[in-house]
């Protein structure tokens, strides 16, 4: 099952996450290499590379791994006593910097671990859940969660759940108001079930609907279409995550739009938290083509001072993983629909294209702010993500830890499907392309209506594993 854990479920704002504290007062001194400690596991897995070890071995591996590769390894507290943490994952959670950005938020909001099994499943595009992407305005009573997307072919789609539906009950418990210990436990299990058992969810105050989590394959690219305008055809598609299967899906979308002779492009990235960096590079190349990207880098990855030999000029990839040439649109302008859920590898597209002198207009809200990336490290059945590099574009820019501000700030219009040309963000994108002016929503110009309060702001409810810039070698056949 996909595991969000209490830090991303309802309990995040209702209870403290356990695990003990620090305060050992020990200096890290000379640490053994992480390589010498790898695969020494308290509970070795049969048929794996695991060897018999202890939980202390696993914690020591993590301390060395962080000291060797973490971008801000010098800022990791040295007075953390490993014995104070109930398991290696909780110990790993605190092995990070406590620094803040200029706006006062944590520099490192992206430090986490998950089971290797769940990471590999999500990386292949396999989900095991209801198929609902939640948005939340409040996690404490009165709670306010809304459906912002329903995956095609999922249990939620079969049950008729729609974008914009408001969650009101779970297994008979009032979602909006119940704050009892038993009620919260029921809500968490119903929303993030640990077993493939049916649960009942109620929406909009109506009778509850029974749904059973199921395993299904997600499409990462959807709703490719051509939108006729007075200034020529505009291509559009939704792109929701950067995984290996995205390569073929993106190629298909770009070929469709190229054959239609589009003069401009709108890509809906509002819920795309990133993923594989080479996919972002390929898409950027397909948008811009060789004339704009020739002789330029997509991203320069800068590691810590122990790993300067790893600093790498990441190219605009112009071929597939099978070494075939990628199709291109040769555009000097692109519009991206973005939100606070647009993160990491998706932000690399923005920064990489701007570094190659492609004009990028952003419609929506300020993006997540994650100019950093990982090389995932697995050990003893868990995969760990510690920020290891900062990415900058061909012009040397990479300072967007507080996100990219939108060209036009527009709320996500939950009353319309994505791709509907009357949906607020897409309508604004098409209007701005034509007039160069952002709509004043309060005056409702040209039919653009003011949006209900529910649509004004929300936070995506999703695990950290869906906000990534991951560097792996591009596979070659």
C-alpha positions as CSV (number, residue, x, y, z in Angstrom):
1,X,0.0,0.0,0.0
2,X,1.1,3.6,-0.6
3,X,2.1,4.9,2.8
4,X,1.9,8.6,3.7
5,X,2.6,8.1,7.4
6,X,1.2,10.2,10.2
7,X,3.2,13.2,9.1
8,X,1.2,13.5,6.0
9,X,-2.1,12.1,7.2
10,X,-4.6,13.8,9.5
11,X,-2.5,13.3,12.6
12,X,0.1,15.7,11.3
13,X,-1.6,18.6,13.0
14,X,-3.3,16.7,15.8
15,X,-0.6,14.7,17.4
16,X,3.2,14.8,17.8
17,X,5.2,12.3,15.7
18,X,7.0,9.9,18.1
19,X,10.6,8.8,18.0
20,X,12.5,10.4,20.9
21,X,14.9,13.4,20.9
22,X,18.5,14.2,20.5
23,X,21.0,15.5,22.9
24,X,23.8,13.0,23.1
25,X,26.5,15.7,22.9
26,X,28.7,13.5,20.8
27,X,31.0,14.9,18.1
28,X,30.8,12.9,14.9
29,X,34.6,12.8,14.6
30,X,36.0,10.4,12.0
31,X,33.2,8.3,10.6
32,X,33.5,4.9,8.9
33,X,32.6,5.0,5.2
34,X,29.0,4.3,4.4
35,X,30.2,1.7,2.0
36,X,31.6,-0.4,4.8
37,X,28.3,-0.2,6.7
38,X,26.0,-0.8,3.7
39,X,23.6,-3.8,3.9
40,X,24.2,-4.6,7.5
41,X,20.6,-5.0,8.6
42,X,18.8,-5.7,11.8
43,X,16.4,-7.9,9.8
44,X,18.0,-9.0,6.6
45,X,15.7,-9.8,3.7
46,X,15.8,-13.2,2.2
47,X,17.2,-13.3,-1.3
48,X,18.7,-9.8,-1.1
49,X,22.2,-8.3,-0.6
50,X,21.4,-7.8,3.1
51,X,23.8,-9.2,5.7
52,X,23.1,-9.7,9.4
53,X,23.7,-6.6,11.4
54,X,22.0,-4.4,13.9
55,X,19.9,-1.3,14.1
56,X,22.9,0.6,15.3
57,X,24.7,-0.5,12.0
58,X,21.8,0.9,10.0
59,X,21.9,4.2,11.9
60,X,25.7,4.5,11.5
61,X,25.3,3.9,7.8
62,X,22.9,6.8,7.6
63,X,25.1,9.1,9.6
64,X,28.0,8.4,7.3
65,X,25.9,8.6,4.1
66,X,24.7,12.1,5.2
67,X,28.1,13.2,6.1
68,X,29.6,12.1,2.8
69,X,26.9,13.3,0.4
70,X,24.4,15.8,2.0
71,X,24.6,19.2,0.4
72,X,24.6,20.9,3.8
73,X,26.5,18.3,5.8
74,X,28.3,20.9,7.8
75,X,25.0,22.2,9.2
76,X,23.8,18.8,10.5
77,X,23.6,18.9,14.3
78,X,26.4,16.9,15.9
79,X,24.7,16.3,19.3
80,X,22.1,13.8,18.1
81,X,22.3,10.6,20.0
82,X,21.2,7.7,17.7
83,X,20.0,5.6,20.6
84,X,17.3,8.3,21.3
85,X,15.5,7.4,18.1
86,X,13.3,4.3,17.9
87,X,14.4,3.3,14.4
88,X,16.8,4.3,11.6
89,X,14.1,6.2,9.7
90,X,13.3,8.5,12.6
91,X,17.1,9.1,13.1
92,X,17.4,10.0,9.5
93,X,14.6,12.5,9.7
94,X,16.8,14.8,12.0
95,X,20.0,14.4,10.0
96,X,19.5,17.7,8.1
97,X,20.1,21.4,8.3
98,X,17.9,23.7,10.4
99,X,18.6,26.8,8.2
100,X,15.7,29.0,6.9
101,X,15.2,30.7,3.6
102,X,14.7,34.5,3.2
103,X,11.0,34.0,3.7
104,X,11.5,32.1,6.9
105,X,10.7,28.6,5.8
106,X,13.0,25.6,6.2
107,X,15.7,25.3,3.6
108,X,15.4,21.6,3.6
109,X,11.7,20.5,3.4
110,X,12.5,17.5,1.3
111,X,14.4,15.0,3.5
112,X,12.6,11.7,3.8
113,X,12.7,7.9,3.5
114,X,10.2,5.3,2.3
115,X,10.2,1.5,1.8
116,X,12.2,0.5,-1.3
117,X,9.2,-1.5,-2.4
118,X,6.9,1.5,-2.4
119,X,9.5,3.7,-4.1
120,X,9.9,1.2,-6.9
121,X,6.2,0.8,-7.4
122,X,5.5,4.5,-7.6
123,X,8.5,5.0,-10.0
124,X,6.9,2.5,-12.4
125,X,3.6,4.3,-12.4
126,X,1.8,1.8,-10.2
127,X,-0.6,3.2,-7.6
128,X,-2.5,1.3,-5.0
129,X,-5.2,3.6,-3.5
130,X,-8.6,5.1,-4.3
131,X,-7.2,7.3,-7.1
132,X,-8.0,10.6,-5.4
133,X,-5.6,13.6,-5.2
134,X,-6.7,15.6,-2.2
135,X,-6.3,19.3,-1.5
136,X,-6.7,20.6,2.0
137,X,-7.3,24.1,3.5
138,X,-7.5,22.9,7.1
139,X,-6.3,19.8,8.9
140,X,-8.0,20.6,12.2
141,X,-11.7,21.2,12.9
142,X,-13.5,22.5,11.0
143,X,-11.5,20.5,8.4
144,X,-11.8,21.3,4.7
145,X,-10.6,18.8,2.2
146,X,-11.6,18.7,-1.5
147,X,-11.0,16.3,-4.4
148,X,-8.8,18.1,-6.9
149,X,-8.2,15.2,-9.3
150,X,-9.5,11.7,-9.9
151,X,-7.3,9.1,-11.7
152,X,-8.8,7.5,-14.7
153,X,-9.6,3.8,-14.1
154,X,-9.3,4.1,-10.4
155,X,-11.9,3.1,-7.8
156,X,-12.9,6.7,-7.3
157,X,-13.5,7.2,-11.0
158,X,-15.7,4.1,-11.1
159,X,-17.6,5.4,-8.0
160,X,-18.3,8.7,-9.8
161,X,-16.2,10.9,-7.5
162,X,-15.6,14.3,-9.2
163,X,-13.1,17.1,-9.1
164,X,-14.4,19.7,-6.6
165,X,-16.2,17.2,-4.4
166,X,-15.8,18.1,-0.7
167,X,-15.1,15.3,1.8
168,X,-17.6,15.3,4.7
169,X,-17.4,11.8,6.3
170,X,-15.3,8.6,6.5
171,X,-16.8,5.3,7.7
172,X,-19.5,7.1,9.6
173,X,-17.2,9.6,11.3
174,X,-17.8,13.3,10.6
175,X,-14.7,14.4,8.8
176,X,-15.3,18.1,9.4
177,X,-15.8,18.2,13.1
178,X,-14.8,14.9,14.9
179,X,-11.6,15.4,17.0
180,X,-11.8,12.3,19.2
181,X,-8.9,9.8,19.3
182,X,-11.1,7.0,18.0
183,X,-12.5,9.3,15.3
184,X,-9.1,10.4,14.1
185,X,-7.9,6.8,13.9
186,X,-10.9,5.9,11.8
187,X,-10.4,8.9,9.5
188,X,-6.7,8.1,9.0
189,X,-7.3,4.4,8.2
190,X,-10.2,5.3,5.9
191,X,-8.2,7.9,3.9
192,X,-4.9,6.0,3.9
193,X,-5.8,2.4,4.3
194,X,-3.1,-0.1,5.2
195,X,-5.1,-3.1,3.8
196,X,-7.1,-3.6,0.6
197,X,-10.4,-3.4,2.4
198,X,-13.5,-1.4,1.6
199,X,-14.2,2.0,3.3
200,X,-17.0,4.4,3.0
201,X,-16.4,8.0,2.1
202,X,-19.1,10.8,2.1
203,X,-18.9,13.9,-0.1
204,X,-20.9,17.1,-0.1
205,X,-23.0,16.0,2.9
206,X,-24.5,13.1,0.8
207,X,-24.7,9.4,1.6
208,X,-21.3,7.6,1.9
209,X,-19.9,5.7,-1.1
210,X,-18.1,2.4,-0.6
211,X,-14.7,2.1,-2.2
212,X,-11.9,-0.5,-2.0
213,X,-8.3,0.6,-2.8
214,X,-7.0,-1.1,-6.0
215,X,-3.8,-1.4,-8.0
216,X,-3.9,0.5,-11.3
217,X,-1.5,2.1,-13.7
218,X,-1.4,5.9,-14.0
219,X,-1.0,7.9,-17.2
220,X,1.4,10.8,-16.7
221,X,0.4,12.7,-19.8
222,X,-3.2,13.3,-20.5
223,X,-5.7,15.3,-22.6
224,X,-3.5,16.3,-25.4
225,X,-5.4,18.7,-27.6
226,X,-5.2,21.5,-30.1
227,X,-6.9,24.7,-29.2
228,X,-7.7,27.0,-32.2
229,X,-7.2,30.8,-31.4
230,X,-7.2,33.9,-33.5
231,X,-3.4,33.9,-33.3
232,X,-3.0,30.3,-34.4
233,X,-3.3,26.8,-33.0
234,X,-2.2,26.3,-29.4
235,X,-1.2,22.9,-28.1
236,X,-2.2,21.7,-24.6
237,X,-1.6,18.7,-22.4
238,X,-1.5,17.7,-18.8
239,X,1.8,16.4,-17.4
240,X,1.6,15.1,-13.8
241,X,4.8,13.3,-12.9
242,X,8.3,12.5,-14.3
243,X,8.8,8.8,-14.4
244,X,10.4,6.5,-17.0
245,X,7.1,5.7,-18.8
246,X,6.6,9.5,-19.3
247,X,9.2,9.4,-22.1
248,X,6.9,7.6,-24.6
249,X,3.8,9.5,-23.4
250,X,5.5,12.9,-23.9
251,X,6.9,11.9,-27.3
252,X,3.3,10.9,-28.4
253,X,1.9,14.2,-27.2
254,X,4.6,16.3,-28.9
255,X,4.2,14.4,-32.2
256,X,0.5,15.0,-32.1
257,X,1.0,18.7,-31.6
258,X,3.8,18.9,-34.1
259,X,1.7,17.2,-36.8
260,X,-1.1,19.7,-36.0
261,X,1.3,22.6,-36.6
262,X,0.8,24.3,-33.3
263,X,2.4,27.8,-32.9
264,X,2.4,27.9,-29.1
265,X,2.0,25.5,-26.2
266,X,0.4,25.4,-22.8
267,X,1.5,22.6,-20.4
268,X,-0.6,21.9,-17.3
269,X,2.0,21.2,-14.5
270,X,-0.2,22.4,-11.6
271,X,0.1,19.1,-9.7
272,X,3.4,17.9,-11.0
273,X,5.9,17.4,-8.2
274,X,8.7,16.3,-10.4
275,X,10.7,13.0,-10.6
276,X,13.4,12.0,-13.0
277,X,15.6,14.9,-14.2
278,X,16.3,13.4,-17.6
279,X,12.6,13.4,-18.4
280,X,12.5,17.1,-17.6
281,X,15.5,17.6,-19.9
282,X,13.9,15.6,-22.7
283,X,10.7,17.6,-22.6
284,X,12.5,20.9,-22.5
285,X,14.4,19.9,-25.6
286,X,11.3,18.8,-27.4
287,X,9.7,22.2,-26.6
288,X,12.6,24.3,-27.7
289,X,14.5,22.3,-30.3
290,X,18.2,22.4,-31.3
291,X,18.3,26.0,-32.3
292,X,17.6,27.2,-28.8
293,X,19.4,24.6,-26.9
294,X,22.5,24.0,-29.0
295,X,25.7,24.4,-27.0
296,X,23.8,25.1,-23.7
297,X,23.3,23.1,-20.6
298,X,20.0,22.2,-19.1
299,X,21.2,22.2,-15.5
300,X,24.6,22.3,-13.7
301,X,24.4,20.1,-10.7
302,X,26.6,21.4,-7.8
303,X,27.4,19.0,-5.0
304,X,29.1,19.6,-1.6
305,X,32.8,20.4,-1.3
306,X,33.6,16.7,-0.8
307,X,32.0,15.7,-4.1
308,X,33.1,18.5,-6.5
309,X,34.2,15.8,-8.9
310,X,30.5,14.9,-9.2
311,X,29.6,18.3,-10.4
312,X,28.0,17.7,-13.8
313,X,26.7,19.7,-16.7
314,X,23.4,18.0,-17.4
315,X,22.5,18.3,-21.1
316,X,19.4,19.0,-23.0
317,X,18.8,15.4,-24.0
318,X,18.0,15.2,-27.7
319,X,17.4,11.4,-27.9
320,X,15.3,8.8,-26.4
321,X,16.6,6.1,-24.0
322,X,16.7,3.9,-27.2
323,X,19.0,6.5,-28.9
324,X,16.3,7.7,-31.4
325,X,16.0,11.4,-32.1
326,X,13.3,13.2,-30.2
327,X,10.6,15.2,-32.0
328,X,10.7,19.0,-31.5
329,X,8.4,21.9,-31.7
330,X,11.1,24.6,-32.0
331,X,9.2,27.1,-29.8
332,X,10.6,30.3,-28.3
333,X,7.7,30.6,-25.9
334,X,5.7,28.3,-23.7
335,X,3.0,28.8,-21.0
336,X,2.9,26.6,-17.9
337,X,0.0,26.2,-15.6
338,X,1.5,26.0,-12.1
339,X,0.7,25.9,-8.4
340,X,2.3,25.3,-5.0
341,X,2.2,21.7,-6.1
342,X,4.5,22.3,-9.0
343,X,7.9,21.3,-7.7
344,X,11.4,20.0,-8.3
345,X,11.9,18.5,-11.8
346,X,9.0,20.6,-13.0
347,X,10.7,23.7,-11.8
348,X,13.8,22.5,-13.6
349,X,11.8,22.8,-16.8
350,X,11.0,26.5,-16.0
351,X,14.6,27.3,-15.1
352,X,16.2,25.2,-17.8
353,X,14.2,26.8,-20.6
354,X,14.7,30.3,-19.3
355,X,18.4,29.6,-19.3
356,X,18.1,28.8,-23.0
357,X,16.3,32.0,-23.7
358,X,12.9,30.5,-24.1
359,X,10.2,32.8,-22.7
360,X,8.2,31.0,-20.0
361,X,4.9,32.5,-18.8
362,X,3.6,31.0,-15.5
363,X,-0.2,31.0,-14.8
364,X,-1.5,30.1,-11.4
365,X,0.3,30.4,-8.1
366,X,3.9,30.5,-6.8
367,X,5.7,27.1,-7.3
368,X,7.0,24.9,-4.5
369,X,10.6,26.2,-4.5
370,X,12.9,23.2,-4.8
371,X,16.2,23.9,-6.7
372,X,17.7,20.8,-5.2
373,X,17.9,17.1,-6.1
374,X,18.8,13.6,-4.9
375,X,20.6,10.4,-5.9
376,X,18.4,7.9,-4.0
377,X,20.2,5.5,-1.6
378,X,18.7,2.2,-0.6
379,X,19.7,0.2,2.5
380,X,18.0,-2.6,4.3
381,X,14.6,-2.3,2.6
382,X,14.3,1.5,2.8
383,X,15.3,4.2,0.3
384,X,16.7,7.4,1.6
385,X,16.5,10.9,0.1
386,X,19.0,13.5,1.3
387,X,19.5,16.6,-0.8
388,X,22.8,16.2,-2.6
389,X,23.0,18.9,-5.2
390,X,21.7,22.3,-6.2
391,X,20.8,22.9,-9.8
392,X,21.4,26.1,-11.8
393,X,20.6,26.8,-15.4
394,X,22.8,27.8,-18.4
395,X,22.8,31.4,-17.1
396,X,23.9,30.4,-13.6
397,X,20.6,30.9,-11.9
398,X,19.2,28.6,-9.3
399,X,18.1,30.7,-6.4
400,X,14.4,29.9,-6.2
401,X,14.0,28.2,-2.9
402,X,10.9,30.4,-2.3
403,X,9.5,29.3,-5.7
404,X,8.8,31.0,-9.1
405,X,6.2,33.7,-8.9
406,X,3.4,33.5,-11.5
407,X,3.1,35.9,-14.4
408,X,-0.6,35.9,-13.7
409,X,-1.9,34.8,-10.3
410,X,-5.0,32.7,-10.7
411,X,-6.8,30.2,-8.4
412,X,-7.3,26.6,-9.4
413,X,-10.8,26.4,-10.8
414,X,-12.2,23.2,-9.3
415,X,-15.6,23.7,-10.9
416,X,-14.2,22.8,-14.3
417,X,-12.1,19.9,-15.6
418,X,-8.5,20.5,-16.5
419,X,-8.3,21.2,-20.2
420,X,-11.7,22.9,-20.4
421,X,-11.0,26.2,-22.1
422,X,-13.3,27.9,-19.7
423,X,-11.4,26.6,-16.6
424,X,-9.9,29.6,-14.9
425,X,-6.2,28.9,-15.3
426,X,-6.3,27.7,-18.9
427,X,-8.7,30.6,-19.9
428,X,-6.3,33.0,-18.3
429,X,-3.3,31.5,-20.2
430,X,-5.1,31.8,-23.5
431,X,-6.2,35.4,-22.7
432,X,-2.8,36.5,-21.6
433,X,-1.2,35.1,-24.7
434,X,-3.6,37.2,-26.8
435,X,-3.7,40.5,-24.8
436,X,-0.5,40.4,-22.6
437,X,-2.7,41.4,-19.6
438,X,-3.6,39.4,-16.5
439,X,-7.3,39.4,-15.7
440,X,-8.6,41.3,-12.7
441,X,-10.7,38.5,-11.2
442,X,-12.7,40.7,-8.9
443,X,-14.1,42.6,-11.9
444,X,-14.9,39.4,-13.8
445,X,-13.7,40.6,-17.2
446,X,-14.5,38.8,-20.4
447,X,-16.6,36.2,-18.6
448,X,-13.9,35.1,-16.1
449,X,-15.8,34.7,-12.9
450,X,-14.7,35.1,-9.3
451,X,-14.1,31.8,-7.8
452,X,-15.7,30.4,-4.6
453,X,-13.5,30.6,-1.4
454,X,-12.9,26.8,-1.6
455,X,-11.0,27.2,-4.8
456,X,-8.7,30.0,-3.6
457,X,-6.0,28.1,-1.8
458,X,-5.1,24.6,-0.6
459,X,-2.2,22.3,0.0
460,X,-1.8,19.1,-1.9
461,X,-2.0,16.1,0.3
462,X,0.8,13.9,-1.0
463,X,4.0,12.2,0.2
464,X,7.4,13.8,-0.2
465,X,8.2,11.1,-2.7
466,X,6.1,13.0,-5.2
467,X,8.2,16.1,-5.0
468,X,11.5,15.1,-6.5
469,X,14.4,15.9,-8.8
470,X,16.1,12.5,-9.1
471,X,19.3,12.0,-11.0
472,X,19.7,8.5,-12.4
473,X,21.6,7.6,-15.6
474,X,19.2,7.9,-18.6
475,X,18.6,4.2,-19.5
476,X,20.0,3.1,-22.8
477,X,18.8,0.1,-24.8
